Amino acid sequence: MMRKLTIDEMGRVTPSEFKTQSKFPIVLVLDNIRSMHNVGAAFRTCDAFNIEKLYLCGITATPPNKEIAKTALGSTESVDWQYYEDVCKLALELKEDGYTLVLVEQIDSSLSLETVDFSKYKKIAIFVGNEVFGISDGLLNKADFAVEIPQFGTKHSLNVSVAAGVALWETIKSFINN
């Protein structure tokens, strides 16, 4: 018979241990995200997947914020984050720092997410965009490539925090499996 694991059995690290442990060489960039619940969910996902940093850009809300805290569940204290007003300026800085810039966006040249071998890139910056308008147009000519998450239903998009989670997991799998 199955049983749920206890907190002790899960082997969770403390926030201070999390801050010092080795991270996947991945950052997530939220580009003009309007829902604070999506921001909080992104914090939690970044914590779960042990990524380097979360960048909040443009109109994206920042902690401390009660609405972010509802879905972040304390991960705003563990995840390293920074606010940038100009997402394009951040993109250039990340590129100069050796990151491969990956947009999660439906564009004419996007690659299907599961076909990309992310392990060949040393550092990766994943960008997700506004819930209505997507990625800022200025990023289109700055990114190395775009990925699209295959979908098989009547809708043509996922919630931005779900899309970020799927993209991060697929990226991390490349590092785990190689």
Rosetta constraint file for C-alpha pairs under 8 A:
AtomPair CA 5 CA 9 HARMONIC 5.81 0.50
AtomPair CA 5 CA 10 HARMONIC 6.48 0.50
AtomPair CA 6 CA 10 HARMONIC 6.52 0.50
AtomPair CA 7 CA 11 HARMONIC 7.31 0.50
AtomPair CA 7 CA 12 HARMONIC 7.50 0.50
AtomPair CA 8 CA 12 HARMONIC 7.50 0.50
AtomPair CA 13 CA 17 HARMONIC 5.78 0.50
AtomPair CA 13 CA 18 HARMONIC 6.06 0.50
AtomPair CA 14 CA 18 HARMONIC 6.08 0.50
AtomPair CA 15 CA 19 HARMONIC 6.24 0.50
AtomPair CA 15 CA 77 HARMONIC 7.07 0.50
AtomPair CA 15 CA 78 HARMONIC 5.04 0.50
AtomPair CA 16 CA 20 HARMONIC 6.73 0.50
AtomPair CA 16 CA 78 HARMONIC 7.33 0.50
AtomPair CA 17 CA 21 HARMONIC 6.19 0.50
AtomPair CA 18 CA 50 HARMONIC 7.97 0.50
AtomPair CA 18 CA 78 HARMONIC 6.54 0.50
AtomPair CA 19 CA 78 HARMONIC 6.27 0.50
AtomPair CA 19 CA 79 HARMONIC 7.42 0.50
AtomPair CA 19 CA 80 HARMONIC 7.81 0.50
AtomPair CA 23 CA 50 HARMONIC 5.47 0.50
AtomPair CA 23 CA 51 HARMONIC 5.34 0.50
AtomPair CA 23 CA 52 HARMONIC 5.42 0.50
AtomPair CA 24 CA 49 HARMONIC 8.00 0.50
AtomPair CA 24 CA 50 HARMONIC 6.25 0.50
AtomPair CA 24 CA 51 HARMONIC 5.03 0.50
AtomPair CA 24 CA 52 HARMONIC 6.21 0.50
AtomPair CA 24 CA 172 HARMONIC 7.39 0.50
AtomPair CA 25 CA 51 HARMONIC 6.68 0.50
AtomPair CA 25 CA 52 HARMONIC 6.08 0.50
AtomPair CA 25 CA 122 HARMONIC 6.92 0.50
AtomPair CA 25 CA 123 HARMONIC 4.92 0.50
AtomPair CA 25 CA 124 HARMONIC 6.36 0.50
AtomPair CA 26 CA 51 HARMONIC 5.42 0.50
AtomPair CA 26 CA 52 HARMONIC 5.67 0.50
AtomPair CA 26 CA 53 HARMONIC 7.32 0.50
AtomPair CA 26 CA 123 HARMONIC 5.85 0.50
AtomPair CA 26 CA 124 HARMONIC 4.75 0.50
AtomPair CA 26 CA 125 HARMONIC 5.73 0.50
AtomPair CA 26 CA 126 HARMONIC 7.45 0.50
AtomPair CA 27 CA 51 HARMONIC 6.12 0.50
AtomPair CA 27 CA 52 HARMONIC 5.51 0.50
AtomPair CA 27 CA 53 HARMONIC 4.89 0.50
AtomPair CA 27 CA 54 HARMONIC 5.76 0.50
AtomPair CA 27 CA 55 HARMONIC 7.48 0.50
AtomPair CA 27 CA 124 HARMONIC 6.39 0.50
AtomPair CA 27 CA 125 HARMONIC 4.79 0.50
AtomPair CA 27 CA 126 HARMONIC 6.27 0.50
AtomPair CA 28 CA 46 HARMONIC 7.74 0.50
AtomPair CA 28 CA 51 HARMONIC 7.95 0.50
AtomPair CA 28 CA 53 HARMONIC 6.57 0.50
AtomPair CA 28 CA 54 HARMONIC 4.94 0.50
AtomPair CA 28 CA 55 HARMONIC 6.20 0.50
AtomPair CA 28 CA 125 HARMONIC 5.81 0.50
AtomPair CA 28 CA 126 HARMONIC 4.92 0.50
AtomPair CA 28 CA 127 HARMONIC 6.04 0.50
AtomPair CA 28 CA 128 HARMONIC 7.79 0.50
AtomPair CA 28 CA 164 HARMONIC 7.94 0.50
AtomPair CA 29 CA 54 HARMONIC 5.95 0.50
AtomPair CA 29 CA 55 HARMONIC 4.65 0.50
AtomPair CA 29 CA 56 HARMONIC 6.17 0.50
AtomPair CA 29 CA 57 HARMONIC 7.28 0.50
AtomPair CA 29 CA 125 HARMONIC 6.98 0.50
AtomPair CA 29 CA 126 HARMONIC 6.00 0.50
AtomPair CA 29 CA 127 HARMONIC 4.66 0.50
AtomPair CA 29 CA 128 HARMONIC 6.33 0.50
AtomPair CA 30 CA 39 HARMONIC 7.85 0.50
AtomPair CA 30 CA 54 HARMONIC 7.68 0.50
AtomPair CA 30 CA 55 HARMONIC 6.11 0.50
AtomPair CA 30 CA 56 HARMONIC 5.10 0.50
AtomPair CA 30 CA 57 HARMONIC 5.93 0.50
AtomPair CA 30 CA 60 HARMONIC 7.06 0.50
AtomPair CA 30 CA 127 HARMONIC 6.17 0.50
AtomPair CA 30 CA 128 HARMONIC 5.43 0.50
AtomPair CA 30 CA 129 HARMONIC 6.19 0.50
AtomPair CA 31 CA 56 HARMONIC 6.77 0.50
AtomPair CA 31 CA 57 HARMONIC 5.13 0.50
AtomPair CA 31 CA 58 HARMONIC 6.36 0.50
AtomPair CA 31 CA 59 HARMONIC 7.91 0.50
AtomPair CA 31 CA 60 HARMONIC 6.96 0.50
AtomPair CA 31 CA 87 HARMONIC 6.52 0.50
AtomPair CA 31 CA 127 HARMONIC 6.88 0.50
AtomPair CA 31 CA 128 HARMONIC 6.02 0.50
AtomPair CA 31 CA 129 HARMONIC 4.66 0.50
AtomPair CA 31 CA 130 HARMONIC 6.11 0.50
AtomPair CA 31 CA 135 HARMONIC 6.50 0.50
AtomPair CA 31 CA 136 HARMONIC 7.09 0.50
AtomPair CA 32 CA 56 HARMONIC 7.84 0.50
AtomPair CA 32 CA 57 HARMONIC 5.79 0.50
AtomPair CA 32 CA 58 HARMONIC 4.87 0.50
AtomPair CA 32 CA 59 HARMONIC 4.76 0.50
AtomPair CA 32 CA 60 HARMONIC 4.93 0.50
AtomPair CA 32 CA 129 HARMONIC 6.29 0.50
AtomPair CA 32 CA 130 HARMONIC 5.16 0.50
AtomPair CA 33 CA 38 HARMONIC 7.43 0.50
AtomPair CA 33 CA 39 HARMONIC 7.17 0.50
AtomPair CA 33 CA 57 HARMONIC 7.95 0.50
AtomPair CA 33 CA 58 HARMONIC 7.95 0.50
AtomPair CA 33 CA 59 HARMONIC 6.47 0.50
AtomPair CA 33 CA 60 HARMONIC 4.74 0.50
AtomPair CA 33 CA 61 HARMONIC 7.67 0.50
AtomPair CA 33 CA 129 HARMONIC 6.48 0.50
AtomPair CA 33 CA 130 HARMONIC 4.76 0.50
AtomPair CA 33 CA 131 HARMONIC 6.49 0.50
AtomPair CA 34 CA 59 HARMONIC 6.56 0.50
AtomPair CA 34 CA 60 HARMONIC 5.82 0.50
AtomPair CA 34 CA 61 HARMONIC 7.40 0.50
AtomPair CA 34 CA 130 HARMONIC 6.79 0.50
AtomPair CA 34 CA 131 HARMONIC 7.14 0.50
AtomPair CA 35 CA 39 HARMONIC 6.59 0.50
AtomPair CA 35 CA 60 HARMONIC 7.86 0.50
AtomPair CA 36 CA 40 HARMONIC 6.20 0.50
AtomPair CA 36 CA 60 HARMONIC 7.66 0.50
AtomPair CA 36 CA 61 HARMONIC 6.30 0.50
AtomPair CA 36 CA 67 HARMONIC 5.71 0.50
AtomPair CA 36 CA 68 HARMONIC 5.00 0.50
AtomPair CA 37 CA 41 HARMONIC 6.12 0.50
AtomPair CA 37 CA 67 HARMONIC 6.25 0.50
AtomPair CA 37 CA 68 HARMONIC 5.50 0.50
AtomPair CA 37 CA 70 HARMONIC 7.19 0.50
AtomPair CA 37 CA 71 HARMONIC 5.84 0.50
AtomPair CA 38 CA 42 HARMONIC 6.12 0.50
AtomPair CA 38 CA 68 HARMONIC 7.84 0.50
AtomPair CA 38 CA 71 HARMONIC 7.89 0.50
AtomPair CA 38 CA 160 HARMONIC 6.87 0.50
AtomPair CA 38 CA 161 HARMONIC 5.24 0.50
AtomPair CA 39 CA 43 HARMONIC 6.40 0.50
AtomPair CA 39 CA 60 HARMONIC 7.51 0.50
AtomPair CA 39 CA 61 HARMONIC 7.33 0.50
AtomPair CA 39 CA 68 HARMONIC 6.10 0.50
AtomPair CA 39 CA 72 HARMONIC 7.81 0.50
AtomPair CA 39 CA 161 HARMONIC 7.44 0.50
AtomPair CA 40 CA 44 HARMONIC 6.43 0.50
AtomPair CA 40 CA 67 HARMONIC 7.68 0.50
AtomPair CA 40 CA 68 HARMONIC 4.38 0.50
AtomPair CA 40 CA 69 HARMONIC 6.15 0.50
AtomPair CA 40 CA 70 HARMONIC 7.01 0.50
AtomPair CA 40 CA 71 HARMONIC 4.72 0.50
AtomPair CA 40 CA 72 HARMONIC 4.09 0.50
AtomPair CA 40 CA 73 HARMONIC 7.83 0.50
AtomPair CA 40 CA 76 HARMONIC 7.90 0.50
AtomPair CA 41 CA 45 HARMONIC 6.18 0.50
AtomPair CA 41 CA 68 HARMONIC 7.95 0.50
AtomPair CA 41 CA 71 HARMONIC 5.36 0.50
AtomPair CA 41 CA 72 HARMONIC 5.58 0.50
AtomPair CA 41 CA 161 HARMONIC 6.08 0.50
AtomPair CA 42 CA 46 HARMONIC 6.07 0.50
AtomPair CA 42 CA 72 HARMONIC 7.58 0.50
AtomPair CA 42 CA 161 HARMONIC 5.73 0.50
AtomPair CA 42 CA 164 HARMONIC 7.20 0.50
AtomPair CA 42 CA 165 HARMONIC 7.55 0.50
AtomPair CA 43 CA 47 HARMONIC 6.26 0.50
AtomPair CA 43 CA 54 HARMONIC 7.35 0.50
AtomPair CA 43 CA 72 HARMONIC 5.64 0.50
AtomPair CA 43 CA 75 HARMONIC 5.78 0.50
AtomPair CA 43 CA 76 HARMONIC 6.20 0.50
AtomPair CA 43 CA 79 HARMONIC 6.69 0.50
AtomPair CA 44 CA 48 HARMONIC 6.14 0.50
AtomPair CA 44 CA 71 HARMONIC 7.42 0.50
AtomPair CA 44 CA 72 HARMONIC 5.11 0.50
AtomPair CA 44 CA 73 HARMONIC 7.16 0.50
AtomPair CA 44 CA 75 HARMONIC 5.49 0.50
AtomPair CA 44 CA 76 HARMONIC 7.92 0.50
AtomPair CA 45 CA 49 HARMONIC 6.08 0.50
AtomPair CA 45 CA 165 HARMONIC 6.22 0.50
AtomPair CA 46 CA 50 HARMONIC 5.84 0.50
AtomPair CA 46 CA 51 HARMONIC 5.52 0.50
AtomPair CA 46 CA 53 HARMONIC 7.65 0.50
AtomPair CA 46 CA 54 HARMONIC 7.17 0.50
AtomPair CA 46 CA 79 HARMONIC 6.78 0.50
AtomPair CA 47 CA 51 HARMONIC 6.86 0.50
AtomPair CA 47 CA 75 HARMONIC 6.22 0.50
AtomPair CA 47 CA 78 HARMONIC 6.91 0.50
AtomPair CA 47 CA 79 HARMONIC 5.84 0.50
AtomPair CA 49 CA 168 HARMONIC 7.52 0.50
AtomPair CA 49 CA 169 HARMONIC 7.38 0.50
AtomPair CA 49 CA 172 HARMONIC 7.75 0.50
AtomPair CA 52 CA 79 HARMONIC 7.92 0.50
AtomPair CA 52 CA 80 HARMONIC 6.97 0.50
AtomPair CA 53 CA 79 HARMONIC 6.60 0.50
AtomPair CA 53 CA 80 HARMONIC 4.96 0.50
AtomPair CA 53 CA 81 HARMONIC 5.39 0.50
AtomPair CA 53 CA 82 HARMONIC 7.80 0.50
AtomPair CA 54 CA 79 HARMONIC 7.20 0.50
AtomPair CA 54 CA 80 HARMONIC 6.35 0.50
AtomPair CA 54 CA 81 HARMONIC 4.59 0.50
AtomPair CA 54 CA 82 HARMONIC 6.61 0.50
AtomPair CA 55 CA 81 HARMONIC 5.58 0.50
AtomPair CA 55 CA 82 HARMONIC 5.06 0.50
AtomPair CA 55 CA 83 HARMONIC 5.78 0.50
AtomPair CA 55 CA 84 HARMONIC 6.98 0.50
AtomPair CA 56 CA 60 HARMONIC 5.71 0.50
AtomPair CA 56 CA 61 HARMONIC 7.32 0.50
AtomPair CA 56 CA 62 HARMONIC 6.99 0.50
AtomPair CA 56 CA 81 HARMONIC 7.40 0.50
AtomPair CA 56 CA 82 HARMONIC 6.23 0.50
AtomPair CA 56 CA 83 HARMONIC 4.72 0.50
AtomPair CA 56 CA 84 HARMONIC 6.17 0.50
AtomPair CA 57 CA 83 HARMONIC 5.80 0.50
AtomPair CA 57 CA 84 HARMONIC 4.80 0.50
AtomPair CA 57 CA 85 HARMONIC 5.16 0.50
AtomPair CA 57 CA 86 HARMONIC 6.40 0.50
AtomPair CA 57 CA 87 HARMONIC 5.61 0.50
AtomPair CA 58 CA 84 HARMONIC 6.76 0.50
AtomPair CA 58 CA 85 HARMONIC 4.58 0.50
AtomPair CA 58 CA 86 HARMONIC 6.11 0.50
AtomPair CA 58 CA 87 HARMONIC 6.76 0.50
AtomPair CA 59 CA 85 HARMONIC 7.74 0.50
AtomPair CA 61 CA 65 HARMONIC 7.91 0.50
AtomPair CA 62 CA 68 HARMONIC 7.80 0.50
AtomPair CA 62 CA 83 HARMONIC 7.25 0.50
AtomPair CA 63 CA 68 HARMONIC 6.84 0.50
AtomPair CA 63 CA 69 HARMONIC 7.79 0.50
AtomPair CA 63 CA 76 HARMONIC 6.99 0.50
AtomPair CA 64 CA 68 HARMONIC 7.64 0.50
AtomPair CA 64 CA 69 HARMONIC 7.57 0.50
AtomPair CA 65 CA 69 HARMONIC 6.13 0.50
AtomPair CA 66 CA 70 HARMONIC 6.41 0.50
AtomPair CA 67 CA 71 HARMONIC 7.47 0.50
AtomPair CA 68 CA 72 HARMONIC 5.98 0.50
AtomPair CA 69 CA 73 HARMONIC 5.75 0.50
AtomPair CA 69 CA 74 HARMONIC 6.73 0.50
AtomPair CA 69 CA 76 HARMONIC 7.55 0.50
AtomPair CA 72 CA 76 HARMONIC 6.42 0.50
AtomPair CA 74 CA 78 HARMONIC 7.34 0.50
AtomPair CA 75 CA 79 HARMONIC 5.89 0.50
AtomPair CA 76 CA 80 HARMONIC 7.84 0.50
AtomPair CA 84 CA 90 HARMONIC 6.82 0.50
AtomPair CA 86 CA 90 HARMONIC 6.48 0.50
AtomPair CA 87 CA 91 HARMONIC 6.14 0.50
AtomPair CA 87 CA 139 HARMONIC 7.84 0.50
AtomPair CA 88 CA 92 HARMONIC 6.39 0.50
AtomPair CA 88 CA 138 HARMONIC 6.37 0.50
AtomPair CA 88 CA 139 HARMONIC 6.00 0.50
AtomPair CA 88 CA 142 HARMONIC 7.76 0.50
AtomPair CA 89 CA 93 HARMONIC 6.36 0.50
AtomPair CA 90 CA 94 HARMONIC 6.09 0.50
AtomPair CA 91 CA 95 HARMONIC 6.11 0.50
AtomPair CA 91 CA 101 HARMONIC 7.36 0.50
AtomPair CA 91 CA 139 HARMONIC 7.49 0.50
AtomPair CA 91 CA 142 HARMONIC 7.04 0.50
AtomPair CA 91 CA 143 HARMONIC 7.80 0.50
AtomPair CA 92 CA 96 HARMONIC 6.17 0.50
AtomPair CA 92 CA 142 HARMONIC 7.35 0.50
AtomPair CA 93 CA 97 HARMONIC 6.22 0.50
AtomPair CA 94 CA 98 HARMONIC 6.50 0.50
AtomPair CA 94 CA 99 HARMONIC 5.46 0.50
AtomPair CA 94 CA 101 HARMONIC 7.83 0.50
AtomPair CA 94 CA 125 HARMONIC 7.50 0.50
AtomPair CA 95 CA 99 HARMONIC 5.00 0.50
AtomPair CA 95 CA 100 HARMONIC 6.56 0.50
AtomPair CA 95 CA 101 HARMONIC 6.94 0.50
AtomPair CA 98 CA 122 HARMONIC 7.84 0.50
AtomPair CA 98 CA 123 HARMONIC 6.57 0.50
AtomPair CA 99 CA 122 HARMONIC 7.31 0.50
AtomPair CA 99 CA 123 HARMONIC 4.67 0.50
AtomPair CA 99 CA 124 HARMONIC 5.03 0.50
AtomPair CA 99 CA 125 HARMONIC 5.98 0.50
AtomPair CA 100 CA 121 HARMONIC 6.75 0.50
AtomPair CA 100 CA 122 HARMONIC 7.88 0.50
AtomPair CA 100 CA 123 HARMONIC 6.11 0.50
AtomPair CA 100 CA 124 HARMONIC 4.80 0.50
AtomPair CA 100 CA 125 HARMONIC 6.01 0.50
AtomPair CA 100 CA 143 HARMONIC 7.62 0.50
AtomPair CA 100 CA 144 HARMONIC 6.18 0.50
AtomPair CA 101 CA 124 HARMONIC 6.20 0.50
AtomPair CA 101 CA 125 HARMONIC 4.98 0.50
AtomPair CA 101 CA 126 HARMONIC 6.32 0.50
AtomPair CA 101 CA 127 HARMONIC 7.54 0.50
AtomPair CA 101 CA 142 HARMONIC 7.68 0.50
AtomPair CA 101 CA 143 HARMONIC 4.78 0.50
AtomPair CA 101 CA 144 HARMONIC 5.18 0.50
AtomPair CA 101 CA 145 HARMONIC 6.87 0.50
AtomPair CA 102 CA 124 HARMONIC 7.19 0.50
AtomPair CA 102 CA 125 HARMONIC 6.00 0.50
AtomPair CA 102 CA 126 HARMONIC 4.90 0.50
AtomPair CA 102 CA 127 HARMONIC 6.15 0.50
AtomPair CA 102 CA 143 HARMONIC 5.94 0.50
AtomPair CA 102 CA 144 HARMONIC 6.11 0.50
AtomPair CA 102 CA 145 HARMONIC 5.36 0.50
AtomPair CA 102 CA 146 HARMONIC 5.33 0.50
AtomPair CA 102 CA 147 HARMONIC 6.97 0.50
AtomPair CA 103 CA 126 HARMONIC 5.92 0.50
AtomPair CA 103 CA 127 HARMONIC 4.82 0.50
AtomPair CA 103 CA 128 HARMONIC 6.42 0.50
AtomPair CA 103 CA 135 HARMONIC 7.46 0.50
AtomPair CA 103 CA 143 HARMONIC 6.71 0.50
AtomPair CA 103 CA 145 HARMONIC 6.48 0.50
AtomPair CA 103 CA 146 HARMONIC 4.39 0.50
AtomPair CA 103 CA 147 HARMONIC 6.14 0.50
AtomPair CA 104 CA 126 HARMONIC 7.07 0.50
AtomPair CA 104 CA 127 HARMONIC 6.04 0.50
AtomPair CA 104 CA 128 HARMONIC 5.45 0.50
AtomPair CA 104 CA 129 HARMONIC 7.70 0.50
AtomPair CA 104 CA 135 HARMONIC 7.91 0.50
AtomPair CA 104 CA 146 HARMONIC 5.71 0.50
AtomPair CA 104 CA 147 HARMONIC 5.06 0.50
AtomPair CA 104 CA 148 HARMONIC 5.87 0.50
AtomPair CA 104 CA 149 HARMONIC 7.80 0.50
AtomPair CA 104 CA 163 HARMONIC 7.71 0.50
AtomPair CA 104 CA 164 HARMONIC 7.86 0.50
AtomPair CA 104 CA 167 HARMONIC 7.48 0.50
AtomPair CA 105 CA 110 HARMONIC 7.17 0.50
AtomPair CA 105 CA 128 HARMONIC 7.38 0.50
AtomPair CA 105 CA 129 HARMONIC 7.83 0.50
AtomPair CA 105 CA 134 HARMONIC 6.90 0.50
AtomPair CA 105 CA 135 HARMONIC 6.78 0.50
AtomPair CA 105 CA 146 HARMONIC 6.08 0.50
AtomPair CA 105 CA 147 HARMONIC 6.14 0.50
AtomPair CA 105 CA 148 HARMONIC 5.70 0.50
AtomPair CA 106 CA 110 HARMONIC 6.20 0.50
AtomPair CA 106 CA 146 HARMONIC 7.68 0.50
AtomPair CA 106 CA 147 HARMONIC 7.33 0.50
AtomPair CA 106 CA 148 HARMONIC 5.59 0.50
AtomPair CA 107 CA 146 HARMONIC 7.34 0.50
AtomPair CA 109 CA 145 HARMONIC 7.95 0.50
AtomPair CA 109 CA 146 HARMONIC 7.17 0.50
AtomPair CA 110 CA 145 HARMONIC 6.89 0.50
AtomPair CA 110 CA 146 HARMONIC 4.66 0.50
AtomPair CA 110 CA 147 HARMONIC 4.87 0.50
AtomPair CA 110 CA 148 HARMONIC 5.83 0.50
AtomPair CA 111 CA 115 HARMONIC 7.16 0.50
AtomPair CA 111 CA 116 HARMONIC 7.39 0.50
AtomPair CA 111 CA 145 HARMONIC 7.75 0.50
AtomPair CA 111 CA 146 HARMONIC 6.22 0.50
AtomPair CA 111 CA 147 HARMONIC 4.63 0.50
AtomPair CA 111 CA 148 HARMONIC 5.93 0.50
AtomPair CA 112 CA 116 HARMONIC 7.32 0.50
AtomPair CA 112 CA 147 HARMONIC 5.63 0.50
AtomPair CA 112 CA 148 HARMONIC 5.06 0.50
AtomPair CA 112 CA 149 HARMONIC 6.11 0.50
AtomPair CA 112 CA 150 HARMONIC 6.47 0.50
AtomPair CA 113 CA 147 HARMONIC 5.12 0.50
AtomPair CA 113 CA 148 HARMONIC 5.48 0.50
AtomPair CA 113 CA 149 HARMONIC 5.44 0.50
AtomPair CA 113 CA 150 HARMONIC 7.34 0.50
AtomPair CA 113 CA 167 HARMONIC 7.25 0.50
AtomPair CA 113 CA 170 HARMONIC 7.38 0.50
AtomPair CA 114 CA 149 HARMONIC 7.84 0.50
AtomPair CA 114 CA 170 HARMONIC 6.84 0.50
AtomPair CA 117 CA 171 HARMONIC 7.94 0.50
AtomPair CA 117 CA 174 HARMONIC 6.09 0.50
AtomPair CA 118 CA 171 HARMONIC 5.73 0.50
AtomPair CA 118 CA 172 HARMONIC 7.93 0.50
AtomPair CA 118 CA 174 HARMONIC 5.51 0.50
AtomPair CA 118 CA 175 HARMONIC 7.24 0.50
AtomPair CA 119 CA 171 HARMONIC 7.92 0.50
AtomPair CA 119 CA 174 HARMONIC 5.14 0.50
AtomPair CA 119 CA 175 HARMONIC 5.28 0.50
AtomPair CA 119 CA 178 HARMONIC 6.91 0.50
AtomPair CA 126 CA 167 HARMONIC 7.83 0.50
AtomPair CA 126 CA 168 HARMONIC 7.73 0.50
AtomPair CA 127 CA 135 HARMONIC 7.54 0.50
AtomPair CA 128 CA 134 HARMONIC 7.26 0.50
AtomPair CA 128 CA 135 HARMONIC 6.31 0.50
AtomPair CA 128 CA 160 HARMONIC 6.82 0.50
AtomPair CA 128 CA 163 HARMONIC 7.79 0.50
AtomPair CA 128 CA 164 HARMONIC 6.50 0.50
AtomPair CA 129 CA 133 HARMONIC 7.26 0.50
AtomPair CA 129 CA 134 HARMONIC 4.24 0.50
AtomPair CA 129 CA 135 HARMONIC 4.04 0.50
AtomPair CA 129 CA 136 HARMONIC 6.90 0.50
AtomPair CA 129 CA 160 HARMONIC 7.24 0.50
AtomPair CA 130 CA 134 HARMONIC 4.48 0.50
AtomPair CA 130 CA 135 HARMONIC 6.24 0.50
AtomPair CA 130 CA 136 HARMONIC 7.99 0.50
AtomPair CA 130 CA 160 HARMONIC 7.58 0.50
AtomPair CA 131 CA 159 HARMONIC 7.22 0.50
AtomPair CA 131 CA 160 HARMONIC 6.17 0.50
AtomPair CA 135 CA 139 HARMONIC 7.00 0.50
AtomPair CA 135 CA 140 HARMONIC 7.96 0.50
AtomPair CA 136 CA 140 HARMONIC 7.54 0.50
AtomPair CA 138 CA 142 HARMONIC 7.33 0.50
AtomPair CA 139 CA 143 HARMONIC 6.10 0.50
AtomPair CA 149 CA 163 HARMONIC 7.54 0.50
AtomPair CA 149 CA 166 HARMONIC 7.95 0.50
AtomPair CA 149 CA 167 HARMONIC 7.72 0.50
AtomPair CA 151 CA 155 HARMONIC 7.86 0.50
AtomPair CA 151 CA 156 HARMONIC 6.92 0.50
AtomPair CA 151 CA 157 HARMONIC 7.76 0.50
AtomPair CA 158 CA 162 HARMONIC 6.34 0.50
AtomPair CA 158 CA 163 HARMONIC 5.76 0.50
AtomPair CA 159 CA 163 HARMONIC 6.14 0.50
AtomPair CA 160 CA 164 HARMONIC 6.09 0.50
AtomPair CA 161 CA 165 HARMONIC 6.21 0.50
AtomPair CA 162 CA 166 HARMONIC 6.20 0.50
AtomPair CA 163 CA 167 HARMONIC 6.08 0.50
AtomPair CA 164 CA 168 HARMONIC 6.00 0.50
AtomPair CA 165 CA 169 HARMONIC 6.07 0.50
AtomPair CA 166 CA 170 HARMONIC 6.17 0.50
AtomPair CA 167 CA 171 HARMONIC 6.11 0.50
AtomPair CA 168 CA 172 HARMONIC 6.06 0.50
AtomPair CA 169 CA 173 HARMONIC 6.04 0.50
AtomPair CA 170 CA 174 HARMONIC 6.80 0.50
AtomPair CA 171 CA 175 HARMONIC 7.16 0.50
AtomPair CA 172 CA 176 HARMONIC 6.27 0.50
AtomPair CA 173 CA 177 HARMONIC 5.86 0.50
AtomPair CA 174 CA 178 HARMONIC 6.19 0.50
